[in-house]
Amino acid sequence: MDDKTLIWAHACLNGEITSGMRMVALKVSGQHVTFRYYLDHEPTDFVRERAEIVAVNFDAGLSSALEKLEIEFVHSKERMSKLETLDTVLFCRWENDLVGTTPDF
């Protein structure tokens, strides 16, 4: 994946991350792109809509048409280190040792 595509993918996430999104990974294989959203719950309609906005914006900003653009949702309580990062991670939230977002004091 070239730098321009990576930067564009990051830009498309702007404003579309929800509190339940743990990680967003990206895979680019030729003209086939996959966005994978790791969630701490099953995807809601709101989360699906956010992901679709990211995908549409990403596709619209490319200079050539994609053959396939996929959005995957994975509900997982696994530690971040156990999640598959595909080609790159676009977003990763901070989590404590219990896979939550409460600070360890």
N, C-alpha and C positions, 0 to 999 in steps of 0.2 A: 504494500500500500504506500502510495506516495504521500509526502508531507501535506500537499494541498488538499487531498481527500480527507486526511486525518483532521486537519484544521477545520475543514468544512463540516465534518461529522460532529465535532465538538461544538461548533457554532449552532448547529441545528438543535442541540439539546437545551440551549439557553431558554430558561423559563418553563421548561416542560418536565422537570424532575419533580416527582411527588415524594411524600414522606415514606411511603412503603417501598420505594425503589432502593434496593441495596447496591446493585451494580448494573451497569449497562456495558455490554461487550459488543464488539463489532468484528465481523469477518468479511473480507473482500476477496473474492476469487474470480478474477476476470470481470465479467459483467453481471456477477451474482453477488448480492450483498445481503448479509444477515445482521439484524440488530437483535440482541438477546437481552431481555430484561429479567434480572433476578429480583424477585419480590419476597417480602416477608408475609404475604397473604396471596390469596388467589386474585387474579386481575379483575378489577371492577371495570365498568363501562368508562369511567373517568380515566383510569390508567390506560385502557386500550386507546382511547381518543388521544391522549398525550403522545403515545407511541406512534400512532398513525400520523399525527402532525409532524413529528420528527422525520418519519420516513418520507412523507410527501415533500417536505422542505428540502431534505437531502437530495432526493431524486430531481427536484426542480432546479437545483443549483449545479448539477453536473453538466459537463459539456457534451456528453454522449449518453444515449439511452441505455438503461439497464435491461438485461434479459429477465432478471428475477430479483425481486426485493422482498425479503421475508422479515417478519417480526415474530419473535418467539418470546414466550413468557414461561419462566420457571419459578415455581413457588418452592423456596428452599430455606431451611433453618441451618444448613451446613455453614461452617466457618468460611470466611472469604477465601482462605488459602486452598480450600477444597473445590471451589467453583471454577469451571472451565472459562478461561479468559478469551478464547477464540484467538483472533489476530492481535487485538488490543483492547484495553479497558478505557472507555470514554468517561465513565463516572464510577466512583466507589465511595460510599458513605463511610464515615467513621463508625466503628462498632466496638463495644467492650468485649471482654472474654466470654460473656454469656450470649453473644450475638444480639445484643440490644444496643440501644443508643443512650442509656443512662450512664453518666460518668462513674468511673470506679474511684470512689473516695474512701 
